[in-house]
Amino acid sequence: MMVAKSSAMVTAGSVAIGIGLMGMPGALAEEIRVGFIAPITGPFAQAGKDMVNGWEMYVDEVKNDFAGATIKFILEDDQAKPPVGVLKAEKLIRQDKVHLIMGGLLASTGYALAPVSTREKTVYIAPVAAADDLTQREADKYPYFVRTGWTSSQPTHPFGEWACEQGYKRIAAIAADYAFGYETVGGFQRTFEECGGKIIQKIWPPLGTIDFGPFIPTIKQDADAIFTLMVGPMSLQFPKQLAAAGNTKPVIGGGTSYDEFTLPAMGDEVIGHISVLQYSAALDTPKNAAFVTKYREKYGKVPSYFSETTYTTGQMIQAVMEQTGGKWPGAEAFVKLISAVKVDAVRGPVSLDDMRNPVQNIYVKRVEKKKMFGYDKEELWNTVIKTYPNVSQFWKFGKAQFLKQPVYSRDFPPCKFCE
């Protein structure tokens, strides 16, 4: 696979050919240029590296043969800063003449990149950026946007019901103070309160917080459990500091709080913590066992969801190119084709709804220390304890009903039981 990190590495001849192909939908595209945006430096670099690894692993497995087409992979570092991501997207589209852009880690980056794809009439695939409204109320604004990952609130809708089933009545929530945190907590709060639970507190530490000393003592002592949503280095530091403070309450949370990108660096303080997501490296299926084994042999670590989702994105692009015989069909046709794709992915069956968001299994997971997949050493794994099949972004509400409400935010749903 060819990787270019700047336009200087793209030859004048390939750019000229690319301009011609972009002007002739349906023409043979022997080389499909994919612009990939991820944080390669900064505090989110490990997640960005996992994103790249998953994609490269898929391309290597198929020997860079996409039904006769090959992929030219052009990587850009956005440092997990949305304004930088916008500049990199514009560079990829205007200078490198990419056929599509992919990536973006933060929900806020997704919200920033989608308007670029509309303005430039270029496909934007989001394997990670989970911003709810890109495939909800604002979906019509972004006709070139396709999500292959998930919406922020998609896993926590069933998780709210699960929490009620455990007998929790009063929960304190603490989550990163940005769109992803609001939407994840919002989805959980909506279903948890509809089944009789109460969110009695919301605490919003700034994105990137590593000292939770000002926040942990404020967690209400009459809560039955703590719901947490952390990202990046926050995921590692929060449970350590919570345990050091003497917490004995059950801890549950969004998937990024315990994802495998950081789980190997955690200690026994997280054993028993429960989270929810559409993937777990401990998913006990032959397909995932093979994926984990191959990934670990190649990269020396367990794959995170950031790796699985870009790997699956490669599988979905492959399915489109097989239908076109390796020809780039044009942006609009590509979106139409990928929207109809159904794949048996590592995470389970994946299809897209009519707003271009995945319908997929959601897994409730408990951190356990054990041996898996033939490895002799006991390690921390996110053991799947419950599966919710075929979960859509609208859960059980129905699309029309769900879209009448505002997007989940810092203030919606209101914290009517906060004291």
BELJOHU-V700410 format. One line per field, one symbol per residue. psi: psi as a letter, one per 20 degrees, with the letter a starting at -180 (. if undefined). burial: # if it has 24 or more other C-alpha atoms within 12 Angstrom, else .. Layout:
psi->???
burial->???
//
This chain:
psi->ppppirihipqhghgggggghhinpiqpnhoopopppqohraijhgggghggggghgghhhjkkomkhqqpoooppoijkoghghgghghggghgilqhqqqbpgqhhgghhhghghghilppopnhgojogihkdhjhhimijpppjerqgighighhggghghijphpppppqpmagggghggggggghghhjirpoiqppnqqpipiojgiggiippijqhrppqoqqbhhhghghghgghijpjqqprrqhihjqihighiraiiipiqpaprjqpijomqhghggggggghhhijrpqrhhgghhghgghhhghghhhjkjppiqgghgggghhippqnrhiapprqaijlqqprqpppqppqorqqkjphpprpqnppiqpoqlprijcjhqggggihqrqpahipqqmijq.
burial->#.###.#..#...##.##..##.....#############..#################....####.##############..##.###############################.#################..#..#######################...##########################.#.#########.####.#..##..##..#####################...#.###################.################...##.##..##....#####################.##.##################.#########################..##.....##########.######...........####..#.#....
//
